[in-house]
Amino acid sequence: MEAKRESAEGGARRSRLGLWVSELRPDQWLKNVVVFAGAVFGLQLFDPEALLLSCAVFLIFCGASSSAYVLNDVMDRARDRLHPVKRFRPIASGEIAVPAAVVASLALAVAALGGAARLGPDVLLITAAYLCLSLAYTFGLKHIPIVDVIAIALGFVLRAVVGAAAIDVAISPWLVLCTFMLMLFLALAKRRAEIASVEAAATSRPATRGYSLDVLDHMMTILVAVTIVSYCLYTLSPEVREKFGVDYLYATVPFVVYGVFRYLTLTAESSVAENPARAVVADGPLRLTLLLWVVAVVALIYVGGRGGA
């Protein structure tokens, strides 16, 4: 009997751990790989110290983003309970108590700031800016049409900037612009999926009611064009050619074009657009395109350019 009781208690503990793991949303940590852009485009991808610092920033932003997710779920728990999918989230379902969730969110934020402080004032400042942006989003910005998606895109820009700051390299304004435009496109695709979902329409946040499918389609079309043009200009800019010592970075443009168009095609499926990170992992062609783009960029910069010097 004692053994059975211990086994049951162990199972309960594992179940409790599983709830917290689910609440922290580790599947969304894929978004934080953007912090490695600084090492890749700063010609320090194979520098052990730079790579270690980038990994540290990645972990810091995993904690910071999870802190934001937990707090956001606390604030949205009433609406989430009416959602066909979100009602199963641990906080919405009542499996994780609100006070415990608030404490966990605060602890994650403090840990992220503590880790950032050890990497220098610039990293600390950017991490704090990200957490402040997340707070502003949770408590108001997510309810304002257009402002909500801009806030999401800026979160990714901060990820790219903090990765460069951690290893003390300059990040190209073109790369910042490309990141902003691409993430703005993904955020709009997510909003479109929320509106298109008949089941979720009644429980959607106020901001989605400020959009229409036609307007979102026009916005996304514009952003696809701007994103591709921005990346083309980045690969052709004299500054980039001088920095990398390679004239053929534009050879990676077809991968970007296909990847963006492929995702645009997939947005017809609401389940894909509602979770961009999962879509990249789940869709074979998109995953292969991303891999080929990374390989092509690394090969051109580190084998054919100054990165291999």
MITOR-370586 format. One line per field, with one value per residue (C-alpha): residue number from 1; x negated, y, z negated. Coordinates in steps of 0.25 Angstrom, whole numbers, plus 5000, padded with zeros to 4 digits. Last residue first. Layout:
N
num: NUM;...
c1: X;...
c2: Y;...
c3: Z;...
This chain:
309
num: 309;308;307;306;305;304;303;302;301;300;299;298;297;296;295;294;293;292;291;290;289;288;287;286;285;284;283;282;281;280;279;278;277;276;275;274;273;272;271;270;269;268;267;266;265;264;263;262;261;260;259;258;257;256;255;254;253;252;251;250;249;248;247;246;245;244;243;242;241;240;239;238;237;236;235;234;233;232;231;230;229;228;227;226;225;224;223;222;221;220;219;218;217;216;215;214;213;212;211;210;209;208;207;206;205;204;203;202;201;200;199;198;197;196;195;194;193;192;191;190;189;188;187;186;185;184;183;182;181;180;179;178;177;176;175;174;173;172;171;170;169;168;167;166;165;164;163;162;161;160;159;158;157;156;155;154;153;152;151;150;149;148;147;146;145;144;143;142;141;140;139;138;137;136;135;134;133;132;131;130;129;128;127;126;125;124;123;122;121;120;119;118;117;116;115;114;113;112;111;110;109;108;107;106;105;104;103;102;101;100;99;98;97;96;95;94;93;92;91;90;89;88;87;86;85;84;83;82;81;80;79;78;77;76;75;74;73;72;71;70;69;68;67;66;65;64;63;62;61;60;59;58;57;56;55;54;53;52;51;50;49;48;47;46;45;44;43;42;41;40;39;38;37;36;35;34;33;32;31;30;29;28;27;26;25;24;23;22;21;20;19;18;17;16;15;14;13;12;11;10;9;8;7;6;5;4;3;2;1
c1: 4842;4855;4864;4858;4865;4866;4866;4872;4881;4885;4886;4893;4903;4906;4907;4917;4925;4925;4930;4941;4945;4945;4954;4963;4964;4966;4977;4977;4965;4968;4983;4980;4973;4984;4995;5009;5005;5004;5017;5024;5021;5021;5009;5001;5000;4994;4984;4980;4979;4970;4961;4961;4956;4946;4940;4940;4932;4920;4912;4913;4901;4893;4883;4875;4865;4875;4873;4871;4883;4891;4888;4889;4904;4908;4912;4919;4926;4932;4936;4943;4950;4955;4960;4967;4974;4979;4983;4992;4999;5001;5007;5016;5021;5023;5032;5040;5041;5046;5038;5043;5051;5037;5033;5044;5039;5046;5056;5067;5058;5052;5061;5062;5047;5045;5043;5033;5026;5025;5019;5008;5005;5004;4993;4986;4985;4981;4970;4965;4965;4958;4947;4945;4944;4934;4926;4926;4921;4909;4905;4892;4885;4882;4885;4897;4901;4903;4912;4919;4922;4928;4937;4941;4946;4954;4961;4963;4971;4981;4983;4985;4996;5003;5002;5009;5023;5022;5026;5012;5006;5013;5009;5002;4995;4990;4985;4978;4972;4967;4961;4954;4949;4943;4936;4931;4925;4919;4912;4907;4902;4894;4895;4897;4908;4916;4915;4921;4932;4936;4936;4945;4955;4955;4958;4969;4976;4975;4981;4993;4995;4995;5005;5014;5015;5010;5021;5031;5035;5031;5018;5014;5018;5030;5039;5029;5035;5050;5049;5059;5049;5038;5047;5047;5032;5027;5020;5014;5010;5003;4995;4991;4987;4979;4971;4969;4963;4953;4949;4947;4940;4930;4927;4925;4916;4907;4907;4902;4891;4886;4886;4878;4868;4866;4865;4871;4883;4875;4876;4886;4896;4897;4893;4904;4914;4913;4923;4934;4933;4943;4955;4952;4956;4970;4970;4965;4979;4977;4991;4988;4976;4984;4995;4985;4978;4992;4994;4980;4984;4997;4990;4980;4991;4998;4985;4983;4997;4995;4982;4989;5000
c2: 5138;5129;5140;5149;5143;5130;5121;5128;5138;5130;5117;5123;5129;5117;5108;5117;5118;5103;5101;5111;5105;5091;5095;5102;5090;5081;5089;5085;5093;5106;5104;5102;5115;5122;5118;5124;5124;5109;5106;5116;5109;5119;5125;5113;5120;5133;5123;5118;5132;5136;5124;5124;5139;5137;5124;5132;5143;5135;5138;5152;5149;5148;5160;5155;5162;5161;5175;5182;5175;5178;5193;5193;5189;5177;5167;5178;5183;5169;5167;5180;5177;5163;5169;5181;5172;5162;5174;5180;5167;5165;5179;5176;5163;5169;5180;5169;5160;5172;5178;5186;5174;5167;5178;5174;5160;5148;5140;5141;5139;5126;5116;5124;5124;5135;5146;5138;5134;5148;5152;5142;5146;5160;5156;5148;5160;5169;5159;5160;5175;5176;5166;5172;5186;5181;5174;5187;5195;5186;5181;5185;5175;5175;5160;5163;5175;5167;5157;5169;5175;5163;5160;5175;5174;5162;5169;5181;5171;5168;5183;5186;5175;5181;5196;5191;5190;5194;5183;5176;5190;5190;5182;5170;5179;5189;5178;5171;5185;5186;5172;5175;5189;5182;5172;5183;5191;5178;5174;5189;5189;5176;5161;5159;5169;5160;5148;5156;5162;5149;5143;5155;5153;5138;5140;5151;5141;5130;5139;5143;5128;5124;5135;5131;5116;5106;5095;5106;5102;5117;5115;5102;5105;5096;5108;5112;5102;5105;5119;5122;5119;5128;5140;5139;5135;5146;5154;5141;5136;5149;5148;5134;5137;5150;5142;5131;5142;5147;5133;5129;5142;5139;5125;5131;5142;5131;5124;5136;5138;5124;5126;5139;5132;5120;5129;5120;5129;5142;5148;5159;5153;5140;5145;5156;5147;5137;5146;5142;5128;5134;5130;5115;5118;5117;5102;5104;5109;5113;5108;5094;5093;5097;5087;5076;5078;5076;5063;5059;5062;5055;5043;5043;5044;5032;5024;5027;5023;5010;5007;5009;5000
c3: 5171;5171;5167;5177;5189;5197;5185;5173;5180;5192;5185;5173;5182;5190;5178;5171;5184;5186;5172;5173;5187;5181;5169;5179;5188;5176;5169;5154;5148;5156;5153;5138;5137;5145;5135;5139;5154;5155;5147;5156;5169;5180;5174;5180;5194;5187;5180;5194;5200;5188;5189;5204;5205;5193;5200;5213;5207;5202;5215;5211;5202;5215;5214;5201;5193;5181;5176;5189;5196;5184;5185;5200;5199;5208;5197;5189;5201;5205;5190;5190;5203;5198;5185;5193;5202;5192;5183;5194;5196;5181;5180;5192;5186;5172;5178;5185;5173;5164;5152;5141;5135;5133;5123;5114;5111;5117;5109;5119;5131;5126;5132;5145;5147;5158;5148;5140;5152;5157;5144;5146;5160;5155;5145;5155;5165;5153;5150;5165;5165;5152;5155;5168;5162;5152;5163;5171;5159;5158;5144;5138;5130;5115;5112;5103;5111;5123;5117;5110;5123;5129;5117;5117;5131;5128;5117;5127;5135;5124;5121;5135;5135;5123;5128;5141;5133;5118;5108;5108;5104;5091;5079;5086;5097;5087;5078;5090;5094;5080;5080;5094;5089;5076;5085;5094;5082;5075;5089;5090;5075;5076;5077;5061;5062;5072;5063;5051;5061;5065;5051;5047;5059;5056;5041;5044;5054;5044;5033;5042;5045;5031;5028;5040;5036;5046;5049;5050;5065;5069;5062;5067;5082;5086;5088;5099;5108;5110;5104;5093;5081;5089;5087;5072;5071;5080;5069;5063;5077;5080;5067;5070;5085;5080;5070;5081;5090;5079;5076;5090;5092;5082;5088;5101;5095;5089;5102;5109;5098;5101;5116;5114;5105;5114;5127;5138;5140;5138;5152;5147;5156;5149;5135;5135;5142;5130;5122;5133;5127;5116;5125;5123;5108;5112;5111;5097;5093;5078;5076;5082;5073;5061;5064;5066;5053;5046;5054;5050;5036;5037;5042;5031;5021;5028;5027;5013;5010;5017;5010;4996;5000
